[in-house]
């Protein structure tokens, strides 16, 4: 029985990682044909629908109907941070940078999380976190150089700042999400309802279109909503529920950027810079060093 649970946990986790690995390609595909707000509006609405179906299928509609004013206030804030602000920043970074650069720069959020935990959770920053930060930011520099580590003058600094800055909003969302003790699926559904409302209002106020003109852009946006936000969240949550050691399952996430490199090369035609996998190893190394006690138990 235990082996069966572990097998299912790994299947769900691997399915989630494979889905996330395709997202940089989907981002670049959609951005070539549509505006950022159009993509996000369609994606957020699609994700909301998927999460509603998941909540209904898992018998959690009663929990949804019990959502109170305080819960709504929490979701209004969480939905503002993610997906509204977070994805506006992240997609702009993808618009300015190659996908192989934007994705790994966003991966420093576990280290940002430790430093945000000081003011928000009252935790102390261990000395190892400063070393981890240095190692990971060395990786950020290497990746940002886009194949020219000794002459990175052509690097789009705005894109780099946006990609790394997005990690702050994800880490903030992660902490606030932990403090909110509601059921994960129900909570995420209400968060996305608010985010969809923000995106619709933002588009109407700024005179932007709600839906891309090209059917292929709509399809890419729907794909992002389902496989970046909605269904993949459920797959990952199931993996965590079935696993007796979330650390081992969690480390599978680090496979995603390497798979993404290949997909971006195949479908978008991005040349793979030697500095990208090298920088990725630095970033992942910094994160693993920060969690070296956990790694030692694996």
Secondary structure, 3 states (H helix, E strand, C coil): CHHHHHHHHHHHHHHHHHHHHCHHHHHHHHHCCCCHHHHHHHHHHHHHHHHHHHHHHCCCHHHHHCCCHHHHHHHHHHHHHHHHHHHHHHHHHHHHCCHHHHHHHHHHHHHHHHHHHHHHHCCCCCHHHHHHHHHHHHHHHHHHCCCCCCCCCCCCHHHHHHHHHHHHHHHHHHHHHHHCCCCHHHHHHHHHHHHHHHHHHHHHHHCCCCCCCCHHHHHHHHHHHHHHHHHHHHHHHHHHHHCCCHHHHHHHHHHHHHHHHHHHHHHHCCCCCHHHHHHHHHHHHHHHHHCHHHHHHC
